[in-house]
Amino acid sequence: GQVSRSVFWPVPNVDSGLVALTRREPPTTGATREEVFACVDAAFAQRRKTLRNTLKGTRLPGFLEAQGIDPGQRAEAIAVDAYIRLANAAWNSADWPRD
């Protein structure tokens, strides 16, 4: 909803609005939070690039299509559950390096 400027003191030179947030339980995954966010961070490393181009040079591209993720999409178009599937596949793989 909208909030009128007149309810603030001093009156700001911007319009305000209300938002509602709904807390959800975290999804279940075999990967840790750090492992999932490592995939998210890698996917968002280069703005406005496709996953194919952003993840080039990492071992993640090989896991994308196997998890039903289109490598031609941008990071922001991927759902949270897709990042979880990607992290599960990557970190459960025998050839994934563990630091």
C-alpha positions as CSV (number, residue, x, y, z in Angstrom):
1,G,0.0,0.0,0.0
2,Q,0.9,3.6,-0.2
3,V,1.8,5.9,2.6
4,S,1.2,9.6,2.3
5,R,4.2,12.0,2.6
6,S,2.2,14.0,5.1
7,V,2.4,11.4,7.9
8,F,6.2,12.0,8.2
9,W,8.0,14.9,9.9
10,P,9.8,16.5,8.2
11,V,7.8,15.8,5.0
12,P,10.1,13.9,2.7
13,N,10.3,14.5,-1.0
14,V,9.6,10.9,-1.9
15,D,6.6,8.6,-1.8
16,S,6.6,5.6,0.5
17,G,4.9,2.3,0.5
18,L,4.3,-0.8,2.7
19,V,5.4,-4.3,1.8
20,A,4.6,-7.6,3.5
21,L,7.2,-10.3,3.9
22,T,6.3,-13.9,4.6
23,R,9.0,-16.0,6.2
24,R,9.4,-19.5,4.8
25,E,11.2,-22.4,6.2
26,P,14.6,-23.0,4.4
27,P,14.4,-25.8,1.8
28,T,15.9,-29.1,2.7
29,T,19.2,-29.9,1.0
30,G,22.2,-32.1,1.3
31,A,24.4,-29.1,0.6
32,T,25.3,-26.7,3.3
33,R,24.2,-23.0,3.2
34,E,27.8,-22.1,2.3
35,E,27.9,-24.5,-0.6
36,V,24.5,-23.2,-2.0
37,F,25.7,-19.6,-1.7
38,A,29.0,-20.5,-3.4
39,C,26.9,-21.5,-6.4
40,V,24.8,-18.3,-6.2
41,D,27.9,-16.1,-5.8
42,A,29.5,-17.8,-8.8
43,A,26.4,-17.3,-10.9
44,F,26.1,-13.6,-10.0
45,A,29.8,-12.9,-10.4
46,Q,29.4,-11.1,-13.7
47,R,26.3,-9.0,-14.2
48,R,24.1,-9.3,-17.3
49,K,25.9,-12.5,-18.5
50,T,24.4,-15.9,-19.1
51,L,25.2,-18.7,-16.7
52,R,27.2,-20.3,-19.5
53,N,29.5,-17.3,-19.7
54,T,29.6,-16.4,-16.1
55,L,30.5,-20.0,-14.9
56,K,33.0,-20.6,-17.7
57,G,36.3,-21.6,-16.0
58,T,34.5,-23.3,-13.1
59,R,33.3,-26.9,-12.9
60,L,29.7,-25.8,-12.5
61,P,28.7,-25.6,-16.2
62,G,28.8,-29.4,-16.5
63,F,26.2,-29.7,-13.8
64,L,23.7,-27.1,-15.2
65,E,22.0,-29.2,-17.9
66,A,22.2,-32.3,-15.8
67,Q,20.1,-30.5,-13.3
68,G,17.6,-29.1,-15.8
69,I,19.0,-25.6,-15.7
70,D,19.3,-23.8,-19.0
71,P,22.9,-22.4,-19.3
72,G,21.5,-19.7,-21.6
73,Q,19.6,-18.0,-18.7
74,R,20.9,-15.3,-16.5
75,A,21.5,-15.8,-12.8
76,E,18.4,-13.8,-11.7
77,A,16.1,-16.0,-13.8
78,I,17.1,-19.2,-11.8
79,A,14.8,-20.2,-8.9
80,V,16.2,-21.0,-5.5
81,D,15.5,-24.7,-5.8
82,A,17.7,-24.8,-9.0
83,Y,20.6,-23.4,-7.1
84,I,20.1,-26.0,-4.4
85,R,20.0,-28.8,-7.0
86,L,23.2,-27.4,-8.5
87,A,24.9,-27.3,-5.2
88,N,23.8,-30.8,-4.3
89,A,25.1,-32.1,-7.6
90,A,28.4,-30.3,-7.5
91,W,29.3,-31.0,-3.9
92,N,28.1,-34.7,-4.0
93,S,30.3,-35.2,-7.1
94,A,33.4,-37.3,-6.5
95,D,35.4,-34.9,-8.8
96,W,34.5,-31.7,-7.0
97,P,37.5,-30.2,-5.1
98,R,37.0,-29.7,-1.4
99,D,39.1,-26.9,0.1
